[in-house]
């Protein structure tokens, strides 16, 4: 599917925090990535995330934050792109397996924003079932699926 994404007219700016980082690597490891990826960022600290979305969210891992991230990425894509085709902002914010006590479920929120609107997806993860790498793979695959849908190469 990544080959098909690269062959489509879609160009993206992508931001991931807390998880989904393998999606960036996956995109960049397949030849043709420069046709798709305009920029990839990992605003991992709360300060970096707040700067991206333009405010300090009450909770970093939420559907609202994913959507704000996606629209921020879309604005950035518009600034940087000379693409006449489709451009999108792609975002993922996730809470994965950690080495500290955390309230709340392991989960991810993914959003894609285009000039046509936005779409989002939530990925619930069962605590204690997988290690961090496996959870990141699950989330990254969901991110890639959302990009494939935006590129009109997946359903």
N, C-alpha and C positions, 0 to 999 in steps of 0.2 A: 504494500500500500504506500510506503514512503516514496518509492519510485514514481508512483502515480501522482502523489502530492507534488513532487518536484516537477513533473511534466505538466501539471495544471497551471493556470494563470495566477494562482494564489501566492501572495507574498505576505509574510507575517512578522510582527514583533511579538515575542513570547516572553512572559515572565512567570517564573515558578518560585514558590517559597514553601518550605517545609516538606516538600515532596514533589514528585513528578519530574525530577531532574534528568532522569534517563531519557525522557522524551526529547530533550534538547540534544543529548548525545546521539540518540538514534537518528534524528534528522540530519545532524552534521556528519555522521559516518557514511551516509549514502551519497554517492556522487550526484551533483546537481543541487546541493543544498543552497548554494549561493543564489539560485533562482527563487527559492522559497523564503529563506531566513534572512530578514533584514537586520535583525538584532535579537539577541537573547540575553536576558538579565535574570539574576537570582538575588532579589532584595531580601536577604535572609534575616537581617536584624529588624526589630520592630521599627527602628528609626528609618531604615531604608524603605521598608514597606509603607510607612506613613508618608514618606516623601513621594513615593510613586503614586499613591492614591490621593494625596493632597490633604489628608487629615489623619488624626490618630484614632483608628477604629477601636471600639470597645473590645472587640474580639477579632483576632487576625484570621481565624479560619471560619469563614462564613460565606454564604452565597453572595451577600451584598459586597463583601470585600473582593471576591473573585470577579464580580461584574465591574466594580470600580477599576480593578487592575486591568481588565480586558479593554475597557474604554480608554484608560491611560495609554495602553499599548497601541490601540488604534490611532490615537492622536499622534503618538510617536511615529508610527508607520506612515501616516500621512506626511509628516515632516520630512522623513528620510527617503520615501519611495518616489521613484520616477516610473513606476509600473502603471501601465494603462489598464491592467487587469484588476482583479479583485484583491483588496488588501484587508487584513484582519488583525485584530489584537487578540492574543490568546493568553489566558491566565489560569494558574492553578495555585490554590492555597490549601495546604494539607497539614494534618496532625497525624504523624506516624509514630511507630514504636520509638520510645525515648528511654534514656537512662535515668529519668527522674519521675517522681510521682506527678501525674497530671490528671486533673478532673476532666471528665468528658470522654466521648468516644473517639476512637481513631477514625478519621474520615478525610475526605477531600472534596473540594468544590472547584469546578472547572467552568470557565466561561469563555465564549468567543464573541467578539463584537465586530460587526462589519457595517458598512453604510446602510445595509438593509435591515439592521437590527441586531439583537443579541440572542444567544441561546446559552443554556447552562445545564450542568449535570452534577449530580452529587454521587459520591462513591463512599458508601459505608464500609468500614473495615472492622472485623471482629477482633477485639483486643485479645492478645495471647495466642492467636491462631498462626500468625506468620511473623517472620523476622522483618527488620526494617527494609532490607534489600528487596524482599518479596513484596512488601507493601508498596514500595516505590515502583516496582515493576507493574503492579496492578494499576496504580494511579497513572503511570506514564503511558501505559497502553490505552487507558481511557482518554488521556490528553490527545494522543495520536489519532484515536477514533474521532474525536471532536474536530480535529484539524482536517481529517479526511472528509468529514461531512461538509465542512466549510468549503473545501476544495471541490466538492461534488464528485468525489471518487469513492465514497463510502456512504452507508445508510445508518 
